[in-house]
Amino acid sequence: RGNRNVRLSGEAYFEVRHDNEHPFIVEARRVRIRVTGTKFSVSDFHNERTSKVVLCEGSVNVSRLNAAQQREIHLHPNNAYVLLPNGHELVQRVEAAALVAWKDGQYRFTDTTLDAVLQRLGRFYGKNITCDASVGGRKVSCTIFLNDSFQVALQDLSHIAPISWHIDRNKCHIVGK
């Protein structure tokens, strides 16, 4: 019995039982996570340029795949590792529970641009969403319940941001009111 290895494209949440002799390894598109026991999420979609690891409990070591110099960054609970498109790595203090709430059927946003909220909703609901620049940078705080329909999610957003929308099949365009 050797390492416990997983390949990932997309987003996943892991709860890993501690086992020093058999590390749990997640290889995503751009990052590698080495774990002995913890709770964390990985977001590394093929059509997005940023990769993110959020640690809820325990500890993990994150490294870039295909980097000339392999170094691991050690994360503590409520840390997020972000690999930016230009190759820069950031470690941020976050509220991990809010960032992994999707596993329990919620997206929680705090002081997040409407563009970022719509990007997450578009991916979840399978919609191509565009947004007028006049409202896209507006910051919102909200909870979206993922068992609601796309229309209900938009209606909920319209209560906190002055928006309206037009939907044509899988395309949705958001404008300011």
N, C-alpha and C positions, 0 to 999 in steps of 0.2 A: 504494500500500500504506500503510495507516494503522495505528492502534493494533490490538493483538490483544486483543479483548474476549471475556469469558466471563461468563455469568450462572449463578449457583449457588443451588440450594436443597438443603441437606443437608450432606454432608461430602465433601471431595476433597483429594487431595495433588497438588501441582504441582511439576514440575522444568522451569524456564523458561530457555531459552538467552538469553544476554545480547544485547540489541539496543537501544542508546540511542535510536535514531531511531524505534523502534516499540515503545513500552511495552506491557507485558502488563497488562491491567486485569481484575480479578475483581470483579464486583458480586454480593454476596449479599443476603440479605433486609435486613440492617441495616448492613452495612459495605461499604466499597470498598477494594480493595488495588491499589496501583500498584507495578509491578515492572519492573526492567530485566534481571534475571537472578538466579535463586535457587532454593532448594528450601524449600517451606513447605506448611502445611495450613490449611484453612479449615473450620470447623464452624459452621453457621448453619441449623439446622433450623426449619421453620415451626411446629412444636409445642413448641419450647423457647424460653425467654425470654433466654438468654445466647448471645452470639456469641463465637467464639474464633478467633484467628489464631496459629499456632505457626511460628516461623521456625527452619529447620534450618541453612541456609547463605545467604550473601549478605546482602541487605537488602531490606526492603519499607517502604512508607509506607502506613499504614492511616488511613482517615477514616470517620466516621459518615455514613451516607446520611441524607438528609432532615434534617440538622442546620442550625439557623439560622446558625451560624458554622462554615464549613468549615475545619478545621485538620487537618493530617496529623501522625501520630505515627510517627516513624522507629523501626523495630525492628532489633535486632542479633541474630546467631545465639544460640539458646537463650533468646530472649524470647518470651513469649506476651502478646498483646493480648487483653483480655477486655472486652466491652461488656456491662454488667450491665442488668437489666430497668429500673432507675431512670435509665438514661442515663449513669451514671458509667463512666469508662474506667480500666482498670488495665493496667499493664505489669508482668509478673512474670518473674523468672528461673526457668527450667524446664529439665528434661532433655528436650530436643526429641526425641531418638531414641526415648525411651520413649513419648512422646505420639503419635508417628506410626507406631509399631510395627504398628498395625492394617493398614497397607498391605502388611505382610509376613505377615499372618495371626495377629497376637497383640494382645491387649489387655494392657498392663503397668500395674499399679496399685501405687503406693507410698503407704502411710499414707493410704488413701482410704476414705471411709465406705462401708459395705456398700450403703447406698441409692444412692450414685453408681455403684458397680460394677454393681448390678442394673439401673439405668437404661440404662447402655451395653449390657448384655447383652440387655435387653428390646428395645431398638431393633434390635440386630443379628439376634436370633433371631425377631423379630416376635411377641413375647409381651408381654402386659400383666402386669407384675409388681408386686405389692404386698408390703410387708414390715412386720412388727410393729415398732412404735417401740422395743420392748425390745432389738432387735438392729440396727436400721437405722443407728444412729449409730456402731456399732462400726467401728473403723478396721482395714483389712486391707492386706496387701501380697501380691500374687500375679501370676502370668501365666496368662491364659486363652488357649488355642490355639483359634482360630476355625474350624479344620477339625473340631473335636470337636462332638458333638451337644450340645444344650441340657442334656440329662440329665447328660452327662459334665461339663460346665461346672459344674453345681450340685454334683455329687459332689466335684469338685476344691475348690470353695468350702467344702464341709462339712468338709474336712480342716483348714481354718485358722480357721473360725468355726463355733460350735456352732449349726447351722441344720438344719431339715428343711423340707419343702415339700409342697404339694399342687398338682397340675396338672389343670386341666379345660379342654380344648381350648387356646385361646390365652391362658388366664389362669393365673397361677401366684401362689400365696401362700406367702411365706416366714415361718417362725416360729422362735423360739429353741428349742433342745433343753433 
